[in-house]
Amino acid sequence: MKTSSVCFTFAVLTTMLISSVAHADVRLPGFFSDHMVLQQQSKIKIWGWSDAGDEVTVSIGENSAVATTNDDGKWQVELAPMEASKTPVSLVVKGGHNEIKLTDLLIGEVWLCSGQSNMEWTVARSVNAEQEIAAADYPLIRHIKIPREPSSTPVEDLNATWQVCSPKTAGNFTACGYFMARKLAKELDVPVGLINSSWGGTRVEPWTPPVGFEKVEALKSIHESVIGRTPGSATFKSKLSSFIADSEKWLAEAKDSLERGLSIGSPPEYPGSLKPYTSHQDPTMLYNGMIHGMVGFPIRGAIWYQGESNHNEGMLYFEKKKALINGWRELWGQGDFPFYFVQIAPYQYGNEDPSILARFWEAQAETTTLPKVEMVVINDIATLNDIHPPNKQDVGLRLANLALKFDYGKAEVVALSPEVESHSVENGNLKVRFKNVGGGLKTRDGNAPTHFEIVGKGSNGFQPATASFEGDAVIVLKSEKVSDPTAFRFAWDKLAEPNLTGGTGLPVGACRGGKVPGFLDVIPVGEYDLVYELNLAKLGDQIKYDRNNSASIGAFDRIGYLLELNSSEYGDQKLFVTMDAFTDNVKAIGVPTVESKAVFQQKVSGLEVFANSKTIKTGKIGEGNIEFWPNNYGPGNGSGVPGASGQKFDFGDTFADPEAGYGSMQVHNFKAKQTLFAINHWSQGNSADIGIGNGTGDHSDWTFSSSGSKYSAKKLRIYVRQK
């Protein structure tokens, strides 16, 4: 044997020998560091890792406990609860081979701060940042920012460092958390620790643990998707077994084909449902990477500011919040710890249906039906063109007041916004009674309350209401356009900044009540006879109506079109438009086909519009225009419709050859430069161009939009008023 080989062998053996006798040092999770705050009046849970069987002693002064490391190398102790103290203490951990000492620890109140960008928003980016940072000399407030680390599997160790609040550090603290902590520290005179685990732009699903999805029936599909990607789960094993069986079958067939000189087919593709999640927006990814490693670390509760990325989901968001809250609580093992959150602010959200955000606010408010969950309303401090209102001082103050009232025994603190208690109808007026009025309802500007609407039969949708006070807790609503009100709504618009508050200035959030008449109840459809009914999902080269009563129709003097659409993007849309008859041929008032020979590009009279959308001008319009034809068409304003563009497809276009072309069925209020409804390109079936109101793209008449596929329901009904 050569000398070099002997030396190499000796070196390898020496390394193996050293490795076999080496011992692991005792260690703590990475987020345990100097300056940490531990939760008072709660068993103090400390854990870490060391050699299996190693005895570990953990102590804070005389408060001490001993643990033995298990076979997986993990140990855990629970120290006796301690009272809040502004006197720094040390945490000492002794293992068999080393000792760890953390210094300048405080005992006080610990709050988890999570959500998306408005929680991550820093003091340095808030109102009066320079003055706030200069005054941030609060050494009893401590802050830790958990790194942005998504993970497809639970991460046991989080690495981050606690910081002492000072003008040098406070600028990077979560603003909502800091301003809450500042109020608590002053009122309670105890240390406050903030665990900031937030990430801008994130949805609620990635923050939610698997057990949260599991317990909510409406989220069953998400839970199945999560479990299907979890190695070791029954679902994963079953799918993997099927894939292996298919692969073995393919290998056998491939071998046989080779022996016979035949071509070999493609192998089975690895199931996508078994592949791990990769995006930080996927379910459980941020729980795994940014929450799991601290689960069980004692906290007082959590604050949450998130929702902008889920805002178009309506009441489904309530189900997802329920999964998040209950999932965290179950895993933390502290019972129903307090969970306080911020209702997102009014914001433009592009051309989106204004009521989508209102329905989301309603879902957020519904979350307060869960135990020990409360919400702060901030529609009084919004920035309509900025999704990040910079006034985080009031947000933090309102969160702090919730904690002071419900967790720290300050019963006299008014922390809740006024909420609807009941409503009634008296003498043609609708009265709304509020609770939590905090000394009596008032308005910020001293004027009458704004943003109330009422509806009743025959009122053509919700109408603005005049609001007045009756005593301390009642608002009286009336409108000349609503003689018999049945329902009300308040601040039901994405841009609503109402002036109504409680006596302490806390704003009233979006709300509604009563029984809203169905759209068919508030339109004069009873005066008309149904001619055609068509499920627009069945559009195609041939139009086959679901109902066709044209053979029984006599002479008529008016025509009506009722279009009902529903989608998550555009919301629930309904429109009924009537006009003086533009033809006496009942076959020509339906979808214009080559067979119907319906070609109309003309003005119509007696136009009256009913719609459930505020963006559409309703009422007796008078003059409008229609563009009905099966042909292709161009954007040129050939018929000279007033105000129409000659370059874009809108309410004044020109039909062209071939006759069996793109197809247009459009009604317009050209004076308002508004498409009332459009059904184009029906040969594309479910992906036809369909819309109510002006299109959201380059062309207001929905041309080239292929929007039909976005609707979960879409129905057209055509009526006439017979003479």
Secondary structure, DSSP 8 states (H G I E B T S, - for coil): --HHHHHHHHHHHHHHHHHHH-----B--TT--TT-EEETTS-EEEEEE-STT-EEEEEETTEEEEEE--TTSEEEEEE-----EEEEEEEEEE-SS-EEEEEEEEEEEEEEEEESHHHH-BGGGSTTHHHHHHT---TTEEEEE------SS--S------EE-STTTGGGSBHHHHHHHHHHHHHH-S-EEEEEEE-TT--SGGGS-HHHHHT-GGGHHHHHHHHHTSTTSHHHHHHHHHHHHHHHHHHHHHHHHHHTT----------GGGS---STTSTTHHIIIIIGGGTTS--SEEEEE--GGGTT-TTHHHHHHHHHHHHHHHHHTSSS--EEEE-------TT--HHHHHHHHHHHHHGGGSTTEEEE--TTS-BTTBSS-S-HHHHHHHHHHHHHHHTSS-TT---S--EEEEEEEETTEEEEEEE--TT--EETTSS---SEEEEETTSSS-EE-EEEEETTTEEEEEBTTBSSEEEEEES-STT----EE-TTS-B---EEEE----GGGSS-GGGSEEEEEEEGGG-SSS---SEE-GGG---EEEEEEEEEEEETTTEEEEEEEEEE-S-S-GGGSSS--TTTT--EEEEEEEEEEEES-TTS--EEEEEEEEEEESSEEES--TT--TT--SSS-SSS-EEES-SSSS-EEEEEEGGGTEEEEEEE-GGGGGGSEEEESS-SSS-TT-TT--GGGG-SEEEEEEEEEE-
